[in-house]
Amino acid sequence: MTTVYVGLGSNLGDRQQMIASAVEMLRRLPDTRVLRLSSIRETEPVGGPPQGRYLNAVAELKTLLSAAQLLTSFGVIERSLGRTPSDIRWGPRTIDLDMLFFGASMIVEDGLAVPHPYVWERSFVLEPLAELRPDLVASGPDGWQSVMVTGGLSDAAMAIEEEVSRTARKMAAS
């Protein structure tokens, strides 16, 4: 499974509920698990027209989906939560889901750039990401890939720990 970090933001409607609903919809994606969610913080908008403050968070996922499949799923989630297409760059939105990292992959395709092109410039992304992966944030734009690859070892250790826990619960139940 690939480790993915997703930025979530909202500045229209019930912002807290929008983020909670988006996380719940991420949980329902096939072959995908939401492992952790950073704390939600209120931030000033960056760029775009004058608009209200955002709530922002970062989610850590594990998925078997491809980056393209995940991006398509993000669009479905955004539209289902009332996001409509807009010509206003960095304008207000009910919900925004951004793929920050997709494992150690560097992807540049139509409509998808990973790592997210602005990830290293935006504190509203870096601060919640640092809660989940301080090593990743500290590695910076030149060292992130090796940290994500090393994170794969942690993934294996986590899978073993999950299996041990499952086995222990089965033994305790019998």
Buried (B, 14 or more C-beta within 10 A) or exposed (E): BBBBBBBBBBBBBEBEBBBBBBBEBBEEBEEBEBEEBBEBBEBEBEEEEEBEEBBBBBBBBBBEBEBBBBBBBBEEBBEEBEBEEEEEEEBBBBBBBBBBBBBBBEBEEEEBBBBBEBBBEBEBBBBBBBBBBEBBBEBEEEEBBEBBEEBBEEBEEBEEEEEEEEEEEEEEEE
